[in-house]
Amino acid sequence: MTDRPISRFKVPQLAELPEDLREKILSVQEKAGFVPNVFLALAHRPDEFRAFFAYHDALMEKNEGLTKAEREMIVVATSGANDCQYCVVAHGAILRVRAKNPRVADQVAVNYRKAEITPRQRAMLDYAMKVALRSGEVEDADFEALRAHGFSDDDIWDIGAIAAFFGMSNRLANFSSMRPNDEFYLMGRLPKA
């Protein structure tokens, strides 16, 4: 639909990449049906690509603590606050799919306080937004509020670490002018046929 470049920086051809990067990208393509532009945009710096996705996967692919949908909620809310179009669109798609709710990503991106989420999830996003926008103001009372909603210390770390990691990711996407894939816009909006 668009012929705009996916980044302001050089995007290498798949054949030019080290084998491990090529394998990761092809694995994602097999699972998703397309290659998210973030993989291609970051591939021109192989060491940084490896570090970025290692930390991303460590935070986002856990099967304990926060649900995968809650992890995506954090990304979408904080990315909206950081004006990151790429992350709102891409992670909004993943959130819709994981939450099985076609409305939640748009709501969380614009104003999570009015979104169709639980009071527990709102407390999670209150803390995530504080980490994303005013981390110097985080205090013990923030932890007490989260514990009152049943969050463990590991959960609280994950909420903060996801908000912090995606603060960096948002800035990478913004300065590189990373373009979201067209495929993301419709994902999770309608039931699968």
VENVEN-V906348 format. One record per residue. N is the residue number from 1. PSI is psi in degrees with one decimal (* if undefined). Layout:
N;PSI
N;PSI
This chain:
1;-23.7
2;149.9
3;13.1
4;145.5
5;156.7
6;-8.8
7;156.4
8;-15.2
9;163.4
10;134.0
11;112.2
12;157.5
13;148.4
14;-40.9
15;-21.4
16;-11.9
17;154.1
18;151.4
19;-43.2
20;-37.2
21;-42.6
22;-43.8
23;-43.5
24;-45.4
25;-43.3
26;-34.1
27;-43.3
28;-42.0
29;-41.0
30;-40.7
31;-44.9
32;-24.0
33;-2.6
34;168.3
35;112.7
36;136.3
37;-26.2
38;-36.5
39;-43.4
40;-39.9
41;-33.8
42;-10.9
43;-17.6
44;-8.1
45;79.3
46;-43.5
47;-40.5
48;-37.2
49;-51.0
50;-45.7
51;-44.2
52;-52.4
53;-26.2
54;-45.8
55;-40.4
56;-51.6
57;-37.7
58;-36.7
59;-40.8
60;-17.8
61;12.9
62;150.3
63;12.3
64;160.4
65;-128.5
66;147.6
67;163.1
68;-33.2
69;-41.7
70;-38.3
71;-42.4
72;-34.6
73;-42.2
74;-45.7
75;-46.0
76;-45.2
77;-49.2
78;-33.2
79;-35.0
80;-43.2
81;-28.8
82;10.4
83;39.3
84;97.7
85;-46.2
86;-51.7
87;-34.9
88;-45.2
89;-50.5
90;-50.0
91;-23.4
92;-41.0
93;-45.7
94;-40.4
95;-45.8
96;-42.9
97;-47.8
98;-34.0
99;-12.9
100;43.7
101;111.8
102;-11.3
103;-27.7
104;-38.5
105;-44.7
106;-42.0
107;-47.0
108;-38.8
109;-36.4
110;-49.1
111;91.7
112;-22.7
113;-20.0
114;5.9
115;160.8
116;71.0
117;166.7
118;161.4
119;-34.5
120;-45.0
121;-34.6
122;-42.6
123;-39.9
124;-45.6
125;-31.7
126;-46.8
127;-44.5
128;-42.8
129;-35.8
130;-42.6
131;-42.7
132;-36.6
133;-24.7
134;50.8
135;-26.8
136;-13.4
137;-1.8
138;133.8
139;174.6
140;-33.1
141;-31.1
142;-40.2
143;-40.6
144;-41.5
145;-40.9
146;-41.9
147;-34.2
148;-22.7
149;7.6
150;9.6
151;136.0
152;170.7
153;-36.3
154;-40.1
155;-43.8
156;-40.5
157;-48.0
158;-42.8
159;-50.0
160;-41.5
161;-38.1
162;-45.5
163;-41.2
164;-45.7
165;-43.9
166;-18.5
167;-42.9
168;-46.6
169;-42.2
170;-41.4
171;-38.6
172;-46.5
173;-39.6
174;-46.9
175;-24.9
176;-6.0
177;46.3
178;129.0
179;130.6
180;145.9
181;143.1
182;-32.7
183;-30.5
184;-30.7
185;-30.7
186;-13.3
187;131.7
188;6.4
189;-29.7
190;148.5
191;147.5
192;141.6
193;*
